[in-house]
């Protein structure tokens, strides 16, 4: 009887038993999958944030490398980083024998900044700069100055830069795409060079009677004090342009603080450039975009022919970048270079990649990396996202890094296994390739064509301001605060010959306008980072420029007739593009796709 009841019960609940068995099987299957996935993560953690720990390797310029490697490493450190103490006056003019300086147009690249991509362990890197009297004086002035122009270290003048901070948000951290205090120091040193070389010759710091002052809507005298009765600094002899990025605005203001008296500096008005190429009204150009893609394909083709370099870039990228590409995708070597410079330029050790084994993590932190960390601004400051638009790199600011090891670590924990560190030989090999590829890119016909189209608006503005300077206008000094691409396009369009295809931080390019003391002839010089490159310009080479003594400075300088560059921009500019004007050049197409 009992067996009969059990059999009947079993038949009635057969469906329930099936569900129970199926549930147990699914549970065991999921548990097995998690265990398998976990083993993969532990053995192949190169591309996971959890498996990465920032661990210091040897210093980049340490003595444990081959002497030749050390020389090359030092060269990269000095040329690409442009430390403030190496920024000195060069062949800038201002006192050429028999010539009067009429004006200067200065193009600058912003100072040292944080990386453009999200770099692992970047919070361990000290991006501050100390023991610089000029920097200390500038910071003190901003912190103690409360006027109609500045309040709490912010620029309060009306205009596109109203409310912009004049100093980086943090004095030590390398915030994503933001200027560092070292970058401020660089620009103050450049400003000191500009003041010594040009300010007196141009009369930028000379007071004039109030009755002779003329103001414009762009350069009003708001905020100017008048300690000398009957005289005042003129404002409209200085014109400033900046792209709407914090790093370019802060760089321009730091430079000008080193050039001008404080009361004149407080009265400045800054105009905005809506393009990093300073195209002004000549911006829309589909052909330039097409050339950009063609150039990228050319560079990818070069990289494909050097698989060893591609492997090095992938390896370093996996160690440096918090968001490396998936397997099979090629990392951009320029992005790796930018991330490396964040370490090299701040004397930080190169990072290592590692596997963690039985490491106790307290409060989510270990070796400077927080597990599951967010990508918020570490200090809670508002970071302008457009500041991430340079050299096609991107990312967001990283979390703060805890450099202190917790006191309550488990005594039985094991040190992570080091898979390998980024070696100096890796860096030198990659940098050498990037330099070679950069030269190929900068002086390729594709880049020349793109440069002509991209920098047309800027060159038109430069020539227009030159004409103002020689016609008796008050404008004496024009500043364009831009980016490396601003330089590259202009260099390509003019045909300037350089030894380094990359534009270091705080670079400067000055167009100096001169008038002959003997007649009414006007000439100009082009000086790049203290080097006279006038005779390398297409419109000034092959005997088209003069070679004149530099007076008390010693040496000689090259002078090119202004009419040469005027004729170039108005008559000959589009000749190599098979067009007669900007509009036609931007739309020109032939049956041969990609060529015009």
Protein Blocks (a to p, Z undefined) as FASTA:
>chain_A
ZZmmmmmmmmmmmmmmmmmmmmmmmmmmmmmmmmmmmmmmmmmmmlpfklpccdddddfk
bckbcfklmmmmmmmmmmmnopaklmccfkbghiaghiacfbdcddddddddddfbdceh
klmpccbdehilklmmmmmmmmmpccfkbgghiafbgcjkgoiafbdfbfkbccehiacf
klmmmmmmmmmmmmmmmmmmnommcccdfklpccdfklccehiacfbghiacdfklpccd
dddbfklmmmmmmmmmmmmcfklmmmpccdddfbfklnojmmbcfklmmmmmmmmmmmmm
mmmmmmmlmmmmmmmmmmmpmbdcdehiacdfklmmmmmmmmmmnopacddddddehiac
eehiaehiaehiafbdfklpacdfklmggghiacdddddddfbdcfkbcfkbccdddfbd
cdfklmmmmmmmmmmmmmmmmmgmklmmmmmmmmmmmmmmmmmmmmmmmnopablbdcdd
ddfklmmmmmmmnopacfblbdcehiacdddddddfkbmcdcddddeehiacklmpfklg
ghiaccddehjngpadddddfklmmmmmmmmmmmmnopabfklmmmgccfbehiZZ
